[in-house]
C-alpha cells in the first residue's frame, strides 16, 4: 500500500487551547512494499504519525492518501474495506487476559472474515495450524493454548506481533515492538517482520527507540523531533551528528532529567555509521 501525506496538522482532542501541533508535516511518501523506521525522542510524534496513517486519528488540516484514497472521505462499507487493509500494532497489545493465545493471534485475521465467521472464530478457532505457525515464528508455538494472563510481558508483545502474520492487511504499522524484548528476541522479531513483509510486498512502518536496531534493519530512516520531521534519509546518511542533534535536549530543558526510554547518546554514537 502506498502512503502519501501532505500539509498535515494534527492536534489531540485533549490538547490545551493554543498548544502546538502534536504532528506537523509538509510531505511524507512511502512506496508500496517499502520498509521504513521512524525514530526520535519520547513525545516526538511517532505514535501520533502511526495513528494518523492508520486512519485512527483525523488531522485538523492536510491530506492523507492510502493507495490514492482519503479514508476520511469514504463512508460505510468503503471506509471499512480500506481499514481492513491496515494493521496497527500498539506498543501494548490489547489482549483480553482470560483469552487463549490461539484466539488472540487469530484475531489478526478477523478483518478478512465476515461477521458470522468472526463470531464463530472467537469460540471455535478455525485456523489452529495458522496460529501455531505464526506463533512459532516468534518462538511461541508451545504457548498456543495458554491463557494470555499467564504470559510474560515480552511474550504478550510477541503474541501481538504474531497477529501481523495472519492479517490480510497490506500496510503494517508497528509501534515500539521491542520495548519488552531482550536483544536476542528483539532482533528475531524485527527479522521476522521485515522478512514476512518483504515476501508479501507489504508496506512496513515501524517506530523504534532502539536506534542501533533501526540502522541495522532498515534502509530508510525518518527522524521526528517536537512533532516535526527532522530528517528523512537513507540509512547511510544517518550520521552520529544527526542523531546527537535529534536526541539532544532543548536548551531550556537541560536541567530536567532526560526521558528514560531515549537511547543514551554515547551508545548510539558507537553503533551508528
C-alpha positions as CSV (number, residue, x, y, z in Angstrom):
1,X,0.0,0.0,0.0
2,X,1.2,3.5,-0.9
3,X,1.1,6.2,1.7
4,X,1.0,10.0,0.9
5,X,0.7,12.8,3.5
6,X,0.5,16.4,2.5
7,X,0.4,19.6,4.7
8,X,-0.5,17.6,7.8
9,X,-1.5,19.3,11.1
10,X,-2.7,17.0,14.0
11,X,-3.8,18.2,17.4
12,X,-5.1,15.9,20.1
13,X,-8.6,16.5,21.3
14,X,-7.3,16.9,24.9
15,X,-4.7,19.5,24.0
16,X,-4.9,22.8,25.7
17,X,-6.1,25.8,23.6
18,X,-3.1,27.3,21.8
19,X,-1.0,24.2,22.2
20,X,1.5,23.4,19.5
21,X,0.5,20.7,16.9
22,X,1.3,17.1,18.0
23,X,2.4,16.5,14.5
24,X,3.1,18.9,11.6
25,X,4.4,17.6,8.3
26,X,4.7,19.2,4.9
27,X,5.1,15.9,3.0
28,X,5.7,12.2,3.5
29,X,5.6,9.5,0.9
30,X,6.1,5.8,1.4
31,X,6.0,3.5,-1.6
32,X,4.1,0.2,-1.7
33,X,6.3,-2.6,-0.2
34,X,8.8,-0.1,1.3
35,X,10.2,-0.6,4.8
36,X,10.8,2.5,7.0
37,X,11.9,3.0,10.6
38,X,10.8,6.1,12.5
39,X,13.0,7.3,15.4
40,X,13.1,10.2,17.8
41,X,12.8,11.0,21.5
42,X,9.6,10.4,23.5
43,X,6.9,12.9,22.6
44,X,8.3,13.5,19.1
45,X,5.1,12.4,17.5
46,X,6.0,8.8,16.4
47,X,2.8,7.1,17.7
48,X,0.7,10.0,16.5
49,X,2.1,9.5,13.0
50,X,1.2,5.8,13.0
51,X,-2.3,6.5,14.3
52,X,-2.8,9.2,11.6
53,X,-1.7,6.7,8.8
54,X,-3.9,4.0,10.3
55,X,-7.0,6.3,10.0
56,X,-7.4,6.2,13.8
57,X,-6.7,9.9,14.2
58,X,-8.1,12.6,11.9
59,X,-5.9,15.5,11.0
60,X,-7.2,19.1,11.5
61,X,-5.7,20.0,8.2
62,X,-4.0,18.2,5.4
63,X,-4.5,15.2,3.1
64,X,-4.0,11.5,3.9
65,X,-3.9,9.2,0.9
66,X,-3.7,5.4,1.2
67,X,-3.4,3.9,-2.3
68,X,-4.9,7.1,-3.6
69,X,-7.9,7.1,-1.2
70,X,-8.5,9.5,1.6
71,X,-10.1,7.4,4.4
72,X,-11.9,10.4,5.8
73,X,-13.7,11.0,2.5
74,X,-15.0,7.4,2.5
75,X,-18.1,6.2,4.3
76,X,-19.7,3.0,5.4
77,X,-18.5,-0.2,3.7
78,X,-15.9,1.6,1.6
79,X,-14.1,3.0,4.7
80,X,-14.3,-0.3,6.4
81,X,-12.8,-2.1,3.4
82,X,-9.9,0.3,3.4
83,X,-9.3,-0.1,7.1
84,X,-9.3,-3.8,6.7
85,X,-6.1,-3.4,4.7
86,X,-4.4,-1.6,7.7
87,X,-2.8,-3.3,10.6
88,X,-1.8,-1.2,13.6
89,X,0.1,-3.0,16.4
90,X,0.3,-0.7,19.5
91,X,3.2,-0.9,21.9
92,X,1.0,-2.7,24.5
93,X,-1.2,-5.1,22.6
94,X,-4.9,-5.1,23.6
95,X,-5.1,-8.8,24.6
96,X,-8.0,-9.9,26.9
97,X,-6.3,-11.5,29.9
98,X,-8.6,-14.6,30.1
99,X,-8.4,-15.2,26.3
100,X,-6.4,-18.2,24.9
101,X,-3.4,-17.3,22.9
102,X,-4.7,-19.1,19.8
103,X,-7.8,-16.9,19.8
104,X,-5.8,-13.7,20.4
105,X,-3.5,-14.5,17.5
106,X,-6.3,-15.4,15.1
107,X,-7.9,-12.0,15.9
108,X,-5.4,-10.7,13.3
109,X,-7.3,-12.4,10.6
110,X,-10.7,-11.0,11.6
111,X,-10.7,-8.1,9.1
112,X,-10.8,-10.7,6.3
113,X,-13.8,-12.6,7.7
114,X,-17.5,-12.0,7.5
115,X,-19.4,-11.2,10.7
116,X,-20.6,-14.8,11.3
117,X,-17.2,-16.3,10.7
118,X,-15.6,-13.7,13.0
119,X,-18.0,-14.6,15.9
120,X,-17.5,-18.3,15.3
121,X,-13.7,-17.9,15.5
122,X,-14.0,-16.3,18.9
123,X,-15.4,-19.5,20.3
124,X,-14.1,-22.2,17.9
125,X,-10.7,-21.2,16.4
126,X,-10.8,-22.4,12.8
127,X,-7.2,-22.0,11.8
128,X,-5.2,-23.5,14.6
129,X,-2.3,-24.6,12.3
130,X,-2.0,-21.0,11.0
131,X,-2.0,-19.6,14.6
132,X,0.7,-22.1,15.5
133,X,2.9,-21.2,12.5
134,X,2.6,-17.5,13.3
135,X,3.5,-18.1,17.0
136,X,6.3,-20.4,16.1
137,X,7.9,-17.6,14.0
138,X,8.4,-15.8,17.3
139,X,9.3,-19.0,19.3
140,X,5.9,-19.1,21.0
141,X,4.4,-22.2,19.4
142,X,4.2,-24.0,22.8
143,X,2.1,-21.2,24.2
144,X,-0.8,-21.9,21.7
145,X,-3.4,-22.8,24.2
146,X,-2.1,-20.8,27.2
147,X,-4.2,-18.1,28.7
148,X,-2.9,-14.6,27.9
149,X,-2.7,-13.6,31.6
150,X,-0.1,-16.4,32.1
151,X,2.4,-14.9,29.7
152,X,5.2,-12.6,30.5
153,X,5.2,-9.0,29.1
154,X,7.6,-9.9,26.4
155,X,5.6,-13.0,25.4
156,X,2.4,-10.8,25.2
157,X,4.2,-8.4,23.0
158,X,5.3,-11.2,20.6
159,X,1.7,-12.5,20.5
160,X,0.6,-9.1,19.4
161,X,3.3,-9.1,16.6
162,X,2.3,-12.6,15.6
163,X,-1.1,-11.3,14.6
164,X,0.6,-9.4,11.7
165,X,1.5,-12.7,10.0
166,X,-2.3,-13.6,9.8
167,X,-3.8,-10.3,8.9
168,X,-5.0,-9.6,5.3
169,X,-3.5,-6.0,5.6
170,X,-1.1,-4.6,3.0
171,X,0.2,-1.9,5.4
172,X,1.7,-2.8,8.8
173,X,2.2,0.0,11.3
174,X,4.1,-1.3,14.3
175,X,4.6,0.9,17.4
176,X,7.7,0.2,19.5
177,X,7.7,-3.6,19.1
178,X,10.9,-4.2,21.1
179,X,10.1,-2.4,24.4
180,X,9.7,-5.6,26.4
181,X,12.1,-7.8,24.5
182,X,15.7,-8.8,25.2
183,X,18.3,-8.2,22.5
184,X,18.0,-11.7,21.0
185,X,14.2,-11.6,20.9
186,X,14.3,-8.1,19.6
187,X,16.4,-9.0,16.6
188,X,14.4,-12.1,16.0
189,X,11.1,-10.1,16.0
190,X,12.5,-7.5,13.6
191,X,13.9,-10.1,11.2
192,X,10.6,-12.0,11.2
193,X,8.5,-8.9,10.5
194,X,10.8,-7.5,7.8
195,X,11.2,-10.9,6.0
196,X,7.4,-11.5,6.1
197,X,6.6,-8.1,4.8
198,X,9.2,-8.3,2.0
199,X,7.9,-11.7,0.9
200,X,4.3,-10.4,0.6
201,X,5.2,-6.9,-0.7
202,X,3.6,-5.4,2.4
203,X,4.5,-1.8,3.4
204,X,6.1,-1.8,6.8
205,X,6.4,1.3,9.0
206,X,8.0,0.8,12.5
207,X,8.7,3.2,15.3
208,X,11.7,2.4,17.4
209,X,13.7,3.8,20.3
210,X,16.5,1.3,19.6
211,X,18.5,3.4,17.1
212,X,21.0,0.6,16.5
213,X,18.2,-1.8,15.6
214,X,16.7,0.8,13.2
215,X,20.1,1.3,11.5
216,X,20.8,-2.4,11.2
217,X,17.4,-3.5,9.8
218,X,16.0,-0.6,7.7
219,X,17.4,1.2,4.6
220,X,15.3,4.4,5.2
221,X,15.2,6.3,8.5
222,X,12.8,9.1,9.4
223,X,13.7,11.2,12.4
224,X,10.9,13.1,14.3
225,X,11.5,15.8,16.8
226,X,8.9,18.1,18.5
227,X,6.2,16.8,16.2
228,X,8.1,17.7,13.0
229,X,10.3,15.8,10.6
230,X,14.0,16.3,11.4
231,X,15.2,14.2,8.5
232,X,14.2,11.5,6.0
233,X,17.3,9.8,4.8
234,X,18.8,6.6,3.5
235,X,20.5,4.8,6.4
236,X,24.0,5.5,5.1
237,X,23.4,9.2,5.6
238,X,22.1,9.0,9.2
239,X,25.3,10.2,10.9
240,X,26.3,10.4,14.5
241,X,26.0,14.2,14.3
242,X,22.4,14.0,13.1
243,X,21.5,11.5,15.8
244,X,23.1,13.6,18.5
245,X,21.1,16.6,17.4
246,X,17.8,14.6,17.1
247,X,18.1,13.4,20.7
248,X,19.6,16.5,22.2
249,X,17.5,18.2,24.9
250,X,16.2,21.6,24.1
251,X,18.3,24.3,25.8
252,X,15.6,25.3,28.2
253,X,15.2,21.7,29.4
254,X,18.8,21.0,30.2
255,X,18.2,21.0,34.0
256,X,15.3,18.4,33.6
257,X,16.0,14.7,33.8
258,X,16.2,13.1,30.3
259,X,13.4,10.8,29.3
260,X,14.1,7.3,30.5
261,X,13.4,5.5,27.2
262,X,15.5,7.8,25.0
263,X,18.7,5.9,23.9
264,X,21.9,7.2,25.6
265,X,23.9,9.1,23.0
266,X,27.3,7.6,23.7
267,X,25.9,4.1,22.9
268,X,24.3,5.4,19.7
269,X,27.4,7.1,18.6
270,X,29.4,3.9,18.9
271,X,26.9,1.9,16.9
272,X,25.9,4.2,14.1
273,X,27.7,4.7,10.8
